[in-house]
Amino acid sequence: MSHNSFAFVSALALAASAPTSSAWAQTAQNPGAAFATRFDQPVRYGGTYHVASRTFTRGQAAVANFGTSDAMYAANADTPYFSAIETGEQYQDSGIIPGSTNTLVTGGRDDNFVTSFDFAYCEFDPSLATTSFEIDFHESVVPCTTLVGAVPTASFVVDQLPASGQCWVVNVDLTGGGEFCIGGDGGDGVYDADDTLDSFGFAIRYTGGGINPATGTSGFGPILGADPAATDSVYSNPNGPPLIGAGGTPLNPPAPPSVEGTGTYYNPLSGCTSAFTPTGVAKETGSGLRNQDVWFIEDLAGSGANSACFYFLGYFNLAGACGAGQGQPLTGNNPFSAFYMEMNGTDSCQTSDVISSPTACAPTPNTSGVPGVCEVSGDAIATNNDVVLRARELPTSPTGVFGIFLHGLSDISATPVSVGQGVLCIGGTGRFQAMNQIQQAGPNGIAEISTAAGNLSLSTLPISTAPFAVAASSGLTSYFAFWHRDFVTPAAAAFNFTGSCSVVWQ
């Protein structure tokens, strides 16, 4: 195993001084060690990875959630630094998701339904078109300690992400079965004013296999999120002098003071608009609540021999907000930094956000042994155009089946049409049959289209008669099903239908 980053620590521990063009990490046992590396290229917005279907939608705006949503944790102010993860290492970071009694910020929740997260990384291997990583979320952690053996609250494989020697931020959409619940303040919703009791954490493992040609080591690593001094134009470090910009002008006047590290904001920061929102709309931007400026590297391949806790030396930005200029060490103070992460969700822990109801249709089991299920998730208010149309319990063997969604305005469950291997219980059926609407079931037996992915619009729901489409509107009832291949003989009958489901639009 080549632990380049650990070797790098040992080598730089002997350095007498640090250059000012790097961000830094230290341990008490090994001061002066460098981990974060500066990169000199823009961070690009890649798109949305859909966990349920294991597909990637490029170039679409970030998906936070369906319905009311906000960021429960936000370390998402970009900086020009990343830290490469070597094969056999696990990077772990922590912070606080505030509960209702948390006194550091207002608006916290005792439980949270996580529906998406944003993650930023660099992949400097130009030969890779795509890259991948695995990530675990832990509801309760002690910052900068091992998570080996701890059972994660949720775990995800995130693949097919853009690479090509660039730096990216992507949105990971968990809707369709990947959503999870996480409690505030370490899981119990009680603020103890003790980070060992109030923190959550996440762990990242690299699975892409890329190599940075400039170093011969891993080219993949998470990007750092900035501290308040780098992102908030009205921030004042309560532990140090005002920061000075070009021409001697104070960037952050000393009064009124802010609380250092209060990074989870529920509104955009003053003077700071995220460059990662493709539409240019301001996005919630922060440094991560109580991330403590510490992180842990777990030496998985070396049985923990080189595992250690590190912290980033503080730095600030001399040329403006949001990492727009040259980062520099901040002497004498260590404002918090963290790996880029934003977690989004709703205000209550729930098992689903399904807005549809199954009809009386009795579907025929498919070759998976169970009937397929139709459901619609999201917002029943039609004008919000914010839903996912999903089919689950689909066959996955020998491969995921292809199919299309159907829509109609009447329920014929009492007199269904028997065809193929199943029954159709929708009258006046129209088809979602555009190229980007034809779907293949993923390894989990799920296929879906959504307004967020751009392959579904509530303004054009297909029907079988002229004008061949109808817009969802308040009081209208829509019926849906999924028509899919089912590998049986004879081939002419090798298709089936899920059960049907209905939505009454508001």
C-alpha positions in Angstrom: 0.0 0.0 0.0 1.3 3.4 -0.9 0.2 5.9 1.7 1.5 8.9 -0.1 -0.4 11.4 2.1 1.0 9.9 5.3 4.5 10.0 3.8 3.9 13.6 2.8 3.1 14.3 6.4 6.4 13.0 7.6 8.4 14.8 5.0 6.9 18.2 5.7 7.0 17.9 9.4 10.7 18.9 9.1 9.9 22.1 7.1 11.0 25.3 8.8 8.4 27.4 7.2 5.3 27.0 5.1 4.7 28.6 1.7 1.6 30.8 1.6 0.0 29.2 -1.4 -1.2 26.1 0.4 -3.9 25.2 3.0 -2.5 23.2 5.9 -3.4 20.4 8.3 -1.7 19.5 11.5 -1.7 16.9 14.3 -0.4 17.5 17.7 2.1 14.7 17.1 3.2 16.0 13.8 2.9 19.8 13.5 3.3 21.5 10.1 2.0 18.7 8.0 0.4 19.6 4.7 -2.6 17.8 3.2 -4.7 20.2 1.2 -3.4 21.1 -2.2 -4.3 24.2 -4.2 -5.8 23.8 -7.7 -5.9 26.5 -10.3 -9.0 25.7 -12.3 -12.7 26.5 -12.0 -15.0 24.1 -10.1 -17.7 23.0 -12.6 -21.3 22.1 -11.8 -21.7 18.5 -13.0 -25.4 17.7 -12.5 -27.5 15.3 -10.4 -26.8 11.6 -9.6 -30.0 9.6 -8.9 -29.3 6.9 -6.3 -32.5 5.0 -7.0 -31.8 4.5 -10.7 -28.0 4.8 -10.5 -28.1 7.3 -13.4 -26.6 10.7 -13.8 -28.3 13.7 -15.3 -25.7 16.2 -16.5 -26.0 19.9 -16.5 -29.3 20.1 -14.6 -29.9 22.5 -11.7 -29.3 21.0 -8.2 -32.2 19.1 -6.7 -32.7 19.8 -3.0 -36.0 18.1 -2.4 -39.6 17.8 -3.4 -41.7 20.3 -1.4 -40.5 22.4 1.5 -36.7 22.0 2.0 -33.7 23.7 3.4 -30.1 22.9 4.2 -29.7 21.2 7.6 -25.9 21.3 7.2 -24.0 23.5 4.8 -20.2 23.5 4.3 -20.5 24.6 0.7 -18.5 27.8 0.2 -16.0 26.8 -2.4 -12.2 27.2 -1.9 -9.4 26.5 -4.3 -8.1 23.5 -2.2 -8.7 19.7 -2.3 -7.1 16.7 -0.5 -6.5 13.5 -2.4 -7.7 10.2 -1.0 -5.4 7.3 -1.5 -6.6 3.8 -2.1 -7.1 2.1 1.3 -7.9 5.4 3.1 -11.1 6.7 4.5 -11.6 10.4 5.1 -13.9 11.3 7.9 -15.4 14.7 8.8 -17.9 16.0 11.4 -20.1 18.9 12.3 -23.4 19.6 14.0 -26.9 19.3 12.5 -28.7 21.7 14.9 -31.8 20.6 16.9 -34.5 22.8 18.2 -32.7 23.5 21.5 -29.3 24.3 19.9 -28.2 27.8 21.0 -25.6 28.3 18.3 -28.2 28.9 15.5 -32.0 29.2 15.2 -34.3 27.1 13.2 -32.9 23.7 14.0 -34.9 20.5 13.9 -34.9 17.5 16.2 -35.3 15.1 13.3 -34.5 15.5 9.6 -35.6 13.7 6.5 -32.5 13.8 4.2 -33.5 13.8 0.5 -30.2 15.0 -1.2 -26.7 16.1 -0.6 -24.2 18.2 -2.6 -20.5 17.1 -2.7 -17.5 18.6 -4.4 -14.3 16.9 -5.6 -11.4 17.0 -8.0 -10.5 14.0 -10.2 -7.2 14.9 -11.9 -6.8 11.7 -14.0 -7.5 12.9 -17.5 -8.0 9.3 -18.8 -11.1 8.8 -16.7 -14.4 9.9 -18.1 -16.2 9.0 -14.9 -15.3 8.4 -11.3 -16.9 7.1 -8.1 -16.8 7.0 -4.3 -18.6 5.5 -1.4 -20.0 7.5 1.5 -21.4 6.7 4.9 -23.4 9.1 7.1 -23.3 8.6 10.9 -25.9 10.2 13.2 -23.6 10.4 16.2 -19.8 10.6 16.2 -17.0 11.8 18.4 -15.1 14.2 16.2 -11.8 13.0 14.8 -12.0 9.4 16.1 -12.3 6.1 14.2 -15.6 5.1 12.7 -14.4 1.5 11.9 -17.0 -0.9 13.2 -19.6 1.8 13.7 -22.9 1.0 11.9 -23.7 3.9 9.5 -27.1 5.6 9.5 -27.0 5.5 5.7 -24.5 4.3 3.1 -24.3 5.0 -0.6 -22.3 4.0 -3.7 -22.1 7.1 -6.0 -20.7 6.3 -9.4 -20.8 7.6 -13.0 -19.7 11.0 -11.8 -17.9 13.3 -14.2 -14.1 13.2 -14.1 -11.9 14.1 -17.1 -9.1 15.8 -15.0 -11.5 18.5 -13.7 -13.0 19.7 -10.4 -16.8 19.3 -9.9 -19.7 19.8 -7.6 -22.6 17.3 -7.9 -26.0 16.9 -6.4 -26.9 13.4 -5.1 -30.6 12.8 -5.3 -31.8 10.2 -2.7 -35.5 10.2 -3.5 -37.0 6.9 -4.5 -35.8 4.9 -1.6 -32.4 6.4 -0.6 -33.9 9.0 1.8 -32.9 8.6 5.4 -33.7 10.1 8.8 -31.0 11.8 11.0 -31.6 13.4 14.4 -30.3 16.8 15.4 -27.5 17.4 17.9 -25.9 13.9 17.7 -29.2 12.1 17.1 -31.1 12.6 20.3 -32.3 16.2 19.5 -30.8 17.5 22.7 -28.1 20.2 22.6 -25.5 19.3 25.3 -23.0 22.1 24.3 -20.5 19.2 24.0 -19.2 18.3 20.5 -18.5 14.7 21.6 -22.3 14.4 22.2 -23.8 16.7 19.6 -21.9 15.8 16.3 -22.8 13.8 13.2 -20.2 12.7 10.7 -19.6 11.3 7.2 -16.9 9.0 5.8 -15.6 8.9 2.2 -13.8 6.1 0.4 -12.5 6.5 -3.2 -13.4 3.7 -5.7 -12.6 5.3 -9.0 -9.0 4.1 -9.3 -7.7 7.3 -11.0 -4.1 8.5 -10.8 -2.9 12.1 -10.9 -0.2 12.0 -13.7 1.6 14.9 -12.0 2.2 13.0 -8.7 1.7 9.3 -9.6 -0.8 9.0 -6.7 -4.6 9.4 -6.4 -6.1 12.2 -8.4 -9.4 12.2 -6.5 -10.2 14.1 -3.4 -12.9 16.2 -1.7 -12.8 20.0 -2.0 -12.6 22.1 1.1 -15.4 24.3 2.2 -14.4 27.8 3.5 -14.6 29.4 6.9 -16.8 32.4 7.7 -13.9 34.9 7.2 -13.7 33.8 3.6 -17.4 33.8 2.7 -19.3 36.4 4.7 -18.6 40.1 3.9 -19.8 41.2 7.3 -18.0 38.5 9.3 -15.8 39.6 12.1 -13.4 37.2 13.8 -14.0 37.7 17.5 -10.6 36.3 18.4 -8.5 38.5 16.1 -8.0 41.9 14.4 -10.1 43.0 11.4 -9.0 41.5 8.1 -7.4 43.9 5.7 -8.0 43.9 2.0 -6.4 45.8 -1.0 -5.4 49.3 -0.2 -5.6 48.7 3.6 -9.4 48.7 3.6 -10.9 46.4 6.3 -12.8 43.5 4.7 -14.6 42.6 7.9 -15.1 45.5 10.4 -14.6 44.5 14.0 -18.1 45.2 15.1 -20.6 43.8 15.4 -18.8 40.5 16.1 -20.1 37.1 14.7 -19.6 33.7 16.3 -16.7 31.9 14.7 -17.8 28.8 12.9 -21.5 29.4 12.7 -21.6 27.9 9.3 -25.0 26.4 8.8 -27.1 29.2 7.3 -30.7 29.0 6.4 -30.4 32.0 4.0 -27.7 33.1 1.6 -24.7 34.7 3.2 -24.4 38.5 2.8 -22.3 39.3 -0.3 -21.8 35.7 -1.2 -23.6 33.9 -4.1 -22.6 30.4 -4.9 -21.0 29.9 -8.3 -22.4 26.4 -8.4 -26.0 27.3 -9.1 -26.4 27.1 -12.9 -29.3 29.7 -12.9 -27.3 32.2 -10.9 -29.8 32.2 -8.1 -28.2 32.6 -4.7 -27.7 29.3 -2.9 -27.5 28.7 0.9 -23.8 29.0 1.6 -21.9 28.3 4.8 -18.9 26.8 6.4 -20.5 23.9 8.4 -21.7 24.3 11.9 -19.1 23.3 14.5 -17.0 21.3 12.1 -14.1 22.0 14.5 -11.6 22.4 11.7 -10.7 18.7 12.3 -10.9 15.6 10.2 -9.7 12.0 10.5 -7.9 9.7 8.1 -8.5 6.0 8.6 -5.8 3.7 7.3 -8.2 0.9 6.3 -5.6 -1.1 4.3 -2.9 -0.8 7.0 -5.2 -2.1 9.8 -5.2 1.4 11.3 -1.4 1.7 11.6 -1.3 5.2 10.1 -4.7 6.5 11.2 -4.6 10.0 12.6 -6.6 13.1 13.4 -5.6 16.3 11.5 -6.8 19.9 11.4 -6.6 22.7 8.8 -4.7 25.8 9.7 -7.1 28.7 9.1 -6.9 30.8 6.0 -8.9 33.7 4.5 -9.4 35.2 1.2 -7.7 38.5 0.3 -9.6 39.2 -2.9 -13.3 38.7 -2.1 -15.9 36.3 -1.1 -16.5 32.6 -2.0 -12.9 31.6 -2.7 -12.5 34.1 -5.6 -8.9 35.0 -4.8 -5.7 33.8 -3.4 -6.0 31.9 -0.1 -3.5 32.8 2.6 -2.6 31.5 6.0 -4.3 33.4 8.8 -1.6 33.8 11.5 -2.7 33.2 15.1 -6.3 32.1 14.4 -8.0 29.0 13.0 -11.4 29.7 11.6 -13.2 26.5 10.8 -12.9 24.7 7.5 -14.4 21.4 6.4 -14.9 19.1 3.4 -17.5 20.5 1.0 -20.9 19.0 2.0 -24.5 20.3 1.9 -27.3 18.1 3.3 -30.9 19.0 2.3 -34.3 17.7 3.5 -37.6 18.3 5.0 -38.8 19.3 8.5 -39.8 15.8 9.7 -38.6 12.3 9.6 -40.9 10.3 7.4 -40.9 7.0 5.6 -41.7 8.5 2.2 -43.0 11.5 0.4 -45.5 9.5 -1.7 -48.5 11.6 -2.8 -50.3 8.9 -4.8 -52.7 6.1 -3.8 -52.8 2.6 -5.3 -56.0 1.8 -7.3 -58.1 -1.3 -7.0 -56.2 -2.8 -9.9 -54.9 -6.3 -9.2 -51.5 -6.5 -11.1 -50.0 -9.8 -12.2 -46.7 -10.8 -10.6 -43.7 -10.3 -12.9 -40.7 -12.6 -13.2 -39.3 -11.1 -10.0 -42.1 -13.0 -8.2 -44.0 -10.0 -7.1 -46.2 -7.4 -8.8 -44.7 -4.1 -9.9 -45.7 -1.0 -7.9 -46.5 2.5 -9.2 -46.1 5.6 -7.0 -45.7 9.3 -7.3 -43.6 11.3 -4.9 -43.3 15.0 -4.3 -45.7 17.9 -4.3 -49.4 17.5 -5.2 -49.7 21.2 -6.0 -49.7 21.0 -9.7 -48.3 24.5 -10.4 -45.2 23.6 -8.4 -44.3 21.0 -11.1 -42.2 19.1 -8.5 -42.7 15.3 -8.6 -41.1 11.9 -9.3 -43.0 9.2 -11.1 -41.6 5.9 -10.0 -42.0 2.1 -10.7 -40.5 -0.3 -8.3 -40.4 -4.1 -7.7 -39.4 -4.5 -11.3 -37.5 -7.5 -12.7 -33.7 -7.1 -12.6 -32.7 -10.5 -14.1 -31.1 -11.2 -16.5 -30.8 -7.4 -16.7 -32.9 -4.5 -15.7 -36.0 -4.3 -17.9 -36.9 -1.4 -20.1 -40.2 0.3 -20.1 -42.3 3.5 -20.4 -44.8 5.2 -18.0 -48.4 5.5 -19.0 -51.0 8.1 -18.0 -54.7 8.3 -18.3 -57.8 10.1 -16.8 -59.9 7.1 -15.9 -59.7 4.0 -13.7 -60.8 0.7 -15.3 -59.8 -1.6 -12.5 -63.2 -3.2 -12.5 -62.8 -4.2 -16.2 -59.1 -4.3 -16.9 -57.5 -5.1 -20.2 -55.6 -8.4 -20.2 -52.6 -8.2 -22.4 -49.1 -9.7 -22.5 -48.3 -11.1 -19.0 -50.5 -8.6 -17.1 -53.4 -6.3 -17.0 -53.9 -2.6 -17.8 -56.2 -0.7 -15.5 -56.0 2.8 -17.0 -58.4 4.2 -19.6 -57.5 6.6 -22.4 -53.9 5.8 -22.0 -51.1 8.0 -23.3 -47.4 7.1 -23.3 -44.3 8.9 -21.9 -42.3 7.6 -24.9 -39.7 10.3 -25.7 -36.1 9.1 -25.8 -35.3 10.6 -22.4 -38.5 9.0 -20.9 -37.7 5.4 -21.9 -36.3 3.9 -18.7 -34.3 0.8 -17.6 -34.8 -0.6 -14.1 -31.8 -0.2 -11.9 -30.2 -3.0 -9.8 -32.7 -2.1 -7.1 -35.7 -2.8 -9.5 -36.6 0.9 -9.7 -37.2 3.1 -12.7 -38.3 6.7 -12.6 -38.8 10.0 -14.4 -39.0 13.4 -12.7 -39.6 17.0 -13.2 -36.2 17.7 -11.6 -34.5 15.4 -14.2 -36.3 17.3 -17.0 -38.0 14.1 -18.4 -41.4 14.9 -16.9 -43.6 18.0 -16.9 -47.0 18.3 -15.3 -48.0 20.7 -18.1 -47.9 17.9 -20.7 -49.4 14.6 -19.3 -50.1 12.3 -22.3 -53.6 11.0 -23.1 -54.8 8.9 -26.1 -57.2 11.4 -27.7 -56.8 14.9 -29.1 -55.2 17.2 -28.0 -53.1 14.1 -26.8 -51.9 15.9 -23.7 -53.4 17.6 -20.7 -52.0 19.8 -17.9 -52.3 18.8 -14.3 -54.6 21.2 -12.5 -56.4 21.5 -9.2 -59.1 18.9 -8.9 -57.9 16.7 -11.8 -57.2 13.0 -11.1 -54.3 11.4 -13.0 -53.7 7.6 -13.2 -50.3 6.1 -13.9 -48.7 2.7 -14.5 -45.4 1.4 -15.9 -45.4 -0.8 -19.0 -42.3 -2.9 -19.1 -40.5 -5.9 -20.7 -40.8 -9.2 -18.8 -38.5 -12.0 -20.0 -40.8 -14.9 -20.7 -41.7 -17.0 -23.8 -43.2 -16.5 -26.2 -41.4 -13.3 -26.9 -44.6 -11.7 -28.2 -46.0 -11.8 -24.7 -42.9 -10.8 -22.9 -44.2 -7.6 -21.2 -46.2 -6.7 -18.1 -47.6 -3.8 -16.2 -47.2 -2.5 -12.7 -50.3 -1.8 -10.7 -51.8 1.6 -11.3 -51.7 4.6 -8.9 -53.7 7.9 -8.8 -53.0 11.5 -7.8 -55.6 14.1 -7.1 -53.8 17.4 -8.0 -54.2 20.4 -5.8 
